[in-house]
């Protein structure tokens, strides 16, 4: 049985037994906060518990490294939607120690792409089209600097509602301890 088949079988029981009832909420974050954090699997349950959040308390956006890489990309759009349409009033960027994006090697990743069937011609076409994969795939050397950069992009965004508090934190994925970067 594949992982997806296992998930679907579990889901049938989950719905039939009405286990969803304990998670009932609406789409508006009760604590009026939107969080940008990393997709690291260690944070799936740890982060909400370390922050005292329950289902429905926050809008949580996840991506590789909690990196806001473009002021008009999908992450910033999601932050603005949370602020303007879903009742969020504060923004928190939470990176974490021991992040995979701190050790990412774009050249190695591109070689993995080739090994897994991405044709060199596709990579060449992207390159001549102006896509710098080495730049696009790069991570960071300091999680604190990365969080501070993302916080700065949000704070200085021309569409951010005036007076919006934007915070930066780093979490330890082993203990859940939070360190302040910008608060």
N, C-alpha and C positions, 0 to 999 in steps of 0.2 A: 504494500500500500504506500503510495507517495505521501509526502508531507501535506500536500493540498487535500488529498483524499481523507487523510486523518483529520485535518481541520474541518472539512465539510461534515464528516461523521460526528465529530464533537459538537459542531454547530447545531446539528439536528437535535441532539440531546439537550443542548443549552436552551434552545427555543422551546422544545416540548416541555421541559421542566420549569420554564419561565424564570430561568436564572438571571435574565436580563433585568428583571424588576428592580434589583438593587442598584442598577446604574441609570435609572430613568432620570433625565434632566432635560433641559431645553438647550437651544443653540447659543444662548447668551452666557458668557462666563460669570459665574457668581462673584468671583473675586475681582472682576473687571481688569484682568491682566492677560497680556499676550506674551508668550515665552518663545524665544528662538533658542533651540538647543540642538545637540548632536543626535544623530540617529544611532549611536552606539547602543548595542543591545544591553549593556550593563545598566543603562539609564532608564530602561523601559518602565520598571517599577520603582527603582531606587529614587529617581529624581522627584516624582510626585510625593513619595513618602517623606523624603528629606525636606521638602518644602511644606509639608502638611496639607497637600492638595488631595481632594477627592474628585471623583468624576463630576464634570460640570463646572469646576472652579476656574479653569483657565483654558485659553486657546493655546495649544502647544504645536509649534511648527518645528519640524525636524529636518535636518539635512546633514551632509558630511561636514563635520567640524563646526557646526553652528556658525558658518561663514556667510555673511551678507556680502556677496561678491559684486553685485551690481545694484545701484540705487533704483533702477527701474525694472528689476527682475521679478520673478514670481514670489520670492521671499518677502521683498518689501511690499509688493502688492498685497500679500496675505496679511502683513502687519497693518497696512492701511485699512483693509476690509475689516479686520478685527476692531480697529479703533473707530471707524466711521459707521459701520453697519451692524456691528455685533456687541457694542457696549463696552469694549475694553477701554481702559483709561491710562494704563501704564504698560511699558514695554520692558522686558527683561531678556538680556542675551546671556545664556549660560553655556560656557565651554566646559571642557573637563581635562584634567590631567591624564597623561598616557593616551592621548587621542591619536588615532591612526592617521589623521591628516597631518600630524607633526612629523611623520616618518614617510609620507607618501613620496614615491619616486616616479615622476611622470614618464621617464624613459622606460623604466621597468614596466609600468602599466601599459604603455604603448606596445612594448614587446609582448605582453600578455594578450593584448588585443589581437596582434598578428597571430600568435600561437593558437588563439581560439577562433580564428577564421576571418578576421577583418582583413580585407584585401589591401595591399600596399597602395593600390590605385585610389582607394577611398581616402586613405590618409593623405596622399599627395593632393587630391582634389580639395580636401579641407585646407591644406596648407596654402595652395595657390588662391583659395577663396578668402584668405586672410585670417583663418582660424589657427591660432598658435596653441596647439594641444599641450605643449610643455607649460605654457603659462596657465591655461585653463584648468589643467589637472594638478597644478602645484598646491601644496598645503601651506603650512606655516612652521616657523621654528619656535615661536613662543605663544602659548595659548593665551597668556595675559595680553600680549600685543594684538593678537587676532581678535579677542573679545573687545578690546578698546577700539580697534579699527571699526568693527561692526557697530558698536555703540555710537561712534562718531558719525558713521553714515546715516544711522537712524536719526540721531539728534539734529543733524544738519540737513535733513531732507526737506525740500521746499514744501512738501504736502503734509508734513507732520503737524497735527493740531498744536497750535501754540500752547505752551505750558505743560505739554506731555512729559511726564517723568520717564527717563530711559536709564536703565541700570545695567551693569555688567558684573557677572559673577563667574567663578570657576568652581566646579564641584570635583571632589575626589571620588572616582568611581568605586573605590574600595570601601570608603567609610561614609560617604554622603556629606562630608564636611564642606561647607561653602566658604570661599574666600572672595572678598570684595575687590573688584577691579575698578568699578566706577559706580558710585551710588549716591 
